[in-house]
């Protein structure tokens, strides 16, 4: 937190006022890095920074986002809470193979992942719906309100055995 008193800092709402949602990630990063983000706005700002832009990973790499998310215990929408994942859970992601490696957004619903895979296919990329099993300690956040129906999970990027275990759930050819 900044050495300034929190009441002299702008609120998150003031920071993003009159800015498009694709600006929210860099506004969050800038405010956080410069000590201009109020502690009580952190969870809401992080949710907006992640769910607002089309591609939050375009603003910072997965390791940086991982640190932002780990700064909160577990994010449930815009508040800290308990992770509802009780054991190994299969989640789905619609993407290309290379986006599987650094991807952090997953869905509990394969039809949501399919909609993302179809977008990539329309752009000429070889995308499929992937399934991977995650342990609860890999979960960083769960967003159900920002984009209703997506039920997005933010997970640590796949590596090692978890990456090796990822499989194509639905092939789009």
C-alpha positions as CSV (number, residue, x, y, z in Angstrom):
1,X,0.0,0.0,0.0
2,X,1.1,3.5,-0.7
3,X,2.5,5.7,2.1
4,X,-0.4,8.1,1.3
5,X,-3.5,7.8,3.4
6,X,-6.1,5.5,1.7
7,X,-8.7,8.2,1.7
8,X,-6.5,10.4,-0.5
9,X,-6.2,7.7,-3.1
10,X,-8.8,7.5,-5.9
11,X,-11.3,4.7,-5.7
12,X,-11.3,1.9,-8.3
13,X,-14.5,3.4,-9.8
14,X,-12.7,6.8,-10.2
15,X,-9.7,5.1,-11.8
16,X,-11.8,3.3,-14.5
17,X,-14.4,6.1,-15.0
18,X,-14.8,6.9,-18.7
19,X,-12.4,4.1,-19.7
20,X,-13.3,1.0,-21.8
21,X,-13.2,-2.5,-20.3
22,X,-10.1,-3.3,-22.4
23,X,-8.2,-0.6,-20.4
24,X,-9.0,-2.1,-17.0
25,X,-6.0,-4.5,-16.9
26,X,-3.4,-1.9,-17.5
27,X,-5.1,0.5,-15.2
28,X,-5.1,-2.1,-12.5
29,X,-1.4,-2.9,-13.1
30,X,-0.4,0.7,-13.1
31,X,-2.5,1.6,-10.0
32,X,-1.1,-1.4,-8.1
33,X,2.5,-1.0,-9.1
34,X,2.4,2.7,-8.2
35,X,0.8,2.2,-4.8
36,X,-2.4,4.0,-6.0
37,X,-4.8,1.1,-5.5
38,X,-6.8,1.1,-2.2
39,X,-6.6,-2.1,-0.3
40,X,-10.3,-2.3,0.0
41,X,-10.6,-2.0,-3.8
42,X,-8.1,-4.8,-4.6
43,X,-10.4,-7.7,-5.1
44,X,-12.9,-5.8,-7.2
45,X,-10.2,-4.2,-9.3
46,X,-8.5,-7.6,-9.8
47,X,-11.8,-9.2,-10.9
48,X,-12.4,-6.3,-13.4
49,X,-8.8,-6.3,-14.6
50,X,-9.1,-10.1,-15.4
51,X,-12.7,-10.4,-16.7
52,X,-13.1,-7.0,-18.4
53,X,-10.4,-7.1,-21.2
54,X,-10.7,-9.6,-24.0
55,X,-7.1,-10.8,-23.3
56,X,-5.7,-9.9,-19.9
57,X,-2.6,-11.9,-20.6
58,X,-1.7,-9.3,-23.3
59,X,-1.0,-6.8,-20.5
60,X,1.1,-9.0,-18.2
61,X,2.4,-12.6,-18.5
62,X,1.0,-15.5,-16.5
63,X,3.6,-15.3,-13.8
64,X,2.6,-11.7,-13.0
65,X,-1.1,-12.5,-13.0
66,X,-0.4,-15.5,-10.7
67,X,1.3,-13.1,-8.2
68,X,-1.7,-10.7,-8.4
69,X,-4.1,-13.6,-7.7
70,X,-2.0,-15.0,-4.9
71,X,-2.0,-11.6,-3.2
72,X,-5.6,-12.6,-2.3
73,X,-6.3,-16.0,-0.7
74,X,-8.9,-17.1,-3.3
75,X,-11.1,-14.8,-5.2
76,X,-14.8,-15.6,-5.5
77,X,-16.1,-13.0,-7.9
78,X,-15.0,-9.7,-6.3
79,X,-14.3,-10.9,-2.7
80,X,-11.9,-13.2,-0.9
81,X,-13.4,-16.5,0.0
82,X,-12.9,-20.2,0.2
83,X,-12.2,-22.3,-2.9
84,X,-15.2,-24.4,-3.6
85,X,-13.1,-27.1,-5.4
86,X,-13.0,-30.0,-3.0
87,X,-10.8,-32.5,-5.0
88,X,-9.4,-33.1,-8.4
89,X,-11.7,-31.4,-10.9
90,X,-11.8,-31.6,-14.7
91,X,-12.1,-28.2,-16.4
92,X,-12.3,-27.2,-20.1
93,X,-10.6,-24.6,-22.3
94,X,-11.2,-23.8,-25.9
95,X,-7.9,-22.8,-27.5
96,X,-5.0,-23.8,-29.6
97,X,-2.2,-26.1,-28.3
98,X,0.2,-23.2,-27.6
99,X,-2.5,-21.3,-25.7
100,X,-3.0,-24.4,-23.5
101,X,0.4,-23.9,-21.9
102,X,0.0,-20.4,-20.6
103,X,-3.8,-20.3,-20.4
104,X,-5.3,-19.5,-17.0
105,X,-9.0,-19.3,-17.9
106,X,-10.9,-22.5,-17.7
107,X,-14.6,-23.4,-17.6
108,X,-16.5,-26.1,-15.8
109,X,-18.8,-26.3,-18.8
110,X,-17.5,-27.8,-22.1
111,X,-20.0,-25.8,-24.2
112,X,-18.5,-22.5,-22.9
113,X,-15.0,-23.8,-24.0
114,X,-16.5,-24.8,-27.3
115,X,-17.6,-21.2,-28.0
116,X,-14.0,-20.0,-27.4
117,X,-12.6,-22.7,-29.6
118,X,-15.0,-21.7,-32.4
119,X,-13.8,-18.1,-32.2
120,X,-10.2,-19.3,-32.8
121,X,-11.3,-21.5,-35.6
122,X,-13.1,-18.6,-37.3
123,X,-9.7,-16.7,-37.2
124,X,-8.0,-19.7,-38.9
125,X,-6.4,-21.3,-35.9
126,X,-6.4,-25.0,-35.1
127,X,-8.4,-24.9,-31.8
128,X,-10.1,-27.6,-29.9
129,X,-11.8,-28.1,-26.6
130,X,-9.2,-29.3,-24.1
131,X,-9.9,-31.0,-20.8
132,X,-7.4,-31.1,-17.9
133,X,-7.6,-32.2,-14.3
134,X,-6.7,-29.7,-11.6
135,X,-6.0,-30.0,-7.9
136,X,-7.7,-27.5,-5.6
137,X,-4.4,-25.8,-4.7
138,X,-4.1,-24.8,-8.4
139,X,-7.2,-22.7,-8.2
140,X,-6.8,-18.9,-8.0
141,X,-10.3,-17.5,-8.6
142,X,-13.8,-18.3,-9.7
143,X,-15.9,-15.8,-11.5
144,X,-19.6,-16.4,-12.0
145,X,-21.1,-12.8,-12.1
146,X,-18.7,-10.9,-14.4
147,X,-19.8,-12.9,-17.4
148,X,-22.9,-14.8,-16.4
149,X,-23.0,-18.4,-17.7
150,X,-19.2,-18.7,-18.2
151,X,-18.4,-19.8,-14.7
152,X,-14.8,-19.1,-15.2
153,X,-12.1,-20.6,-13.1
154,X,-8.6,-18.9,-13.0
155,X,-6.1,-21.6,-12.6
156,X,-2.3,-21.8,-12.3
157,X,-0.9,-22.5,-15.8
158,X,-0.5,-26.2,-16.6
159,X,3.0,-27.7,-16.2
160,X,4.6,-31.1,-15.9
161,X,2.2,-34.0,-15.3
162,X,-0.8,-31.8,-15.4
163,X,0.1,-30.5,-18.8
164,X,0.9,-34.0,-20.0
165,X,-2.5,-35.2,-18.8
166,X,-4.4,-32.5,-20.8
167,X,-6.3,-34.0,-23.6
168,X,-8.6,-32.9,-26.5
169,X,-12.1,-33.3,-25.2
170,X,-13.7,-32.2,-28.5
171,X,-11.8,-32.0,-31.8
172,X,-12.9,-29.3,-34.2
173,X,-11.9,-30.1,-37.7
